[in-house]
């Protein structure tokens, strides 16, 4: 086990925490934790943005400049009076350390970046490509000679940390993976704690609850199946049919439990949550963006808490969101519109009217009029502000938009929608708490409660009749949450706080993907749209969950409804039930993961070496891959068998070293188009088996320097003739693998 590397990375993270707290303490001074929960993502974001801007000239120069800017901002903040509160630092460091070491332990028994069951070959290949690259964007390891067209910003974060700590990719992968997990857990803790403290709730309890729901809790699939197993057979079958899953083979035990099924509940989609994603071991874009999404939410909470008279500070906070939006665009493009949406919600629902942001002359135009005109002005300015944030982000990240491509074929409407049962299984824990939380605020404001209940009931019934279960579950909460925030202020009644922004943001996304999706090559129908948005949904709702759940039994204001000892005891029991039921999955998953006879583990000897599995299962190829990784500089073009059959051991030389191959995994169809990819597949076959003149022409055209011939290449091209060219010589042999060097100067003819 590489304990030294763990210590080095932990010290680096905690150093970034200290530096980041100097800056967040100045910018987010009104928050209870002074922004400590997001100090590490904030520090990384500053370095990342500078590196991204200068990286087209030199990544190393950009990294050094980013560190200088970060240090300069910290010094300026300290000179202006920002101090690091020792108790807050130690508390935040403790939360981060526990989360980091937990995920390090998880990865240490299953460290492999194997190709099955996820995108680890893609993620590791991008990390290696960025470590080999001198400038941005890096060359695509699966499409030699062309730049990466996937969102690589999160992998850039990992590569910058690897450069700072002088760590090779084989160890940096798992250490960065654990770091992203710890960052999102700590960010949720800090934001929830600050919201709860402002509302008078037990702050650490709320922060801890949010950290639990973000980092360890699961949906309700496992507890639902456990309940059904103890019911009579006929009842179980009937209920299972309503909920939309099979009862066969669902016995829950360490030998039969499978962590995978909880992420595939809604038919035709992937509905991941953090524990599943990090347990599965991918370091994928939709996971790495979550700490920075919560960084944006925390900045917005700083805006929400700032009084109207501090116009300059509020504008500054909104201005900081533009570069962050640019970062999110490159880290995970699916999070780019989310930060705009959260901005709209915050500006619309904040206590201070956005009209106070306007210059004096413009503000006078909006002052006259009743509440209808005030609300119209408020929401119009909120939309304009959200669009403005995205516009700034789009300009800063423009090189990525000009370079990136995808297999998107437009917007799809009205896909096959989710049933009531599966939505309750996925979102039920959140919805139950939020409904009760809002009911406490709604009851004092309802002059005719039966009429209001009847209206909500009508919406639910009509939605179910027309097969729109998402409308039945989500729309009432959206309407009630919005109205409570706005109408409560006019009536001077208690209103929910910033947690409503997180709730409406998460529920709004969940509702949106039931009716709109992006058509693309990455998967049928709305599969990829749901896949890339549901992690965001979970993180937003889980962060609000801690505040709402604690608020149910801790808020004892007599002006709220459902108050009294009996109600509080009932809410406490509900909290205990939810904590237990949503932790069953994690308990079973961890028990299986760490059990002595192997479970999911790849090794009995804990290590963070992501490539140790290759040495065990593919020893000859491992030696060849190691030689390439250690002896080949930069990103010269290489020929290997194309990855037309994916999620198996194919294109390992390029995926595990970052040295580009002509045609990698068939994912490239989504980035380059069908013809471009399959034309290259045909060219690779010609290079291995074609006539000499054509072989020479293609080797020159693609500027090939290396040819890798291993077991897969021999199986695919038994009549290989490439070795007969005088321009091709043996570079090294490793058992069943032969690595050839191509002398471009010895090739006849000009590239075609």
HUCORUR-V763609 format. One record per run of one state. SS is the DSSP state (a for helix, b for strand, c for the rest). FROM is the first residue (numbers start at 0). LEN is the number of residues. Records with the same first field share a line. If there is no record, write none. Layout:
SS=FROM-LEN / FROM-LEN
This chain:
c=0-2 / 27-8 / 54-4 / 79-6 / 108-11 / 132-6 / 139-7 / 147-5 / 165-3 / 199-3 / 215-5 / 230-2 / 243-17 / 263-10 / 280-4 / 288-1 / 305-5 / 331-1 / 349-4 / 357-2 / 367-3 / 396-1 / 403-7 / 413-6 / 445-3 / 465-3 / 491-7 / 512-3 / 518-8 / 554-10 / 581-2 / 594-17 / 617-1 / 631-5 / 639-3 / 643-8 / 655-5 / 661-3 / 665-2 / 672-1 / 689-2 / 701-2 / 709-1 / 716-5 / 724-3 / 734-2 / 742-1 / 746-6
a=2-25 / 35-19 / 58-21 / 85-23 / 119-13 / 152-13 / 168-31 / 202-13 / 220-10 / 232-11 / 260-3 / 273-7 / 284-4 / 289-16 / 310-21 / 332-17 / 353-4 / 359-8 / 370-26 / 397-6 / 419-26 / 448-17 / 468-23 / 498-14 / 526-28 / 564-17 / 583-11 / 611-6 / 618-13 / 651-4 / 667-5 / 673-16 / 691-10 / 710-6 / 721-3 / 743-3
b=138-1 / 146-1 / 410-3 / 515-3 / 636-3 / 642-1 / 660-1 / 664-1 / 703-6 / 727-7 / 736-6
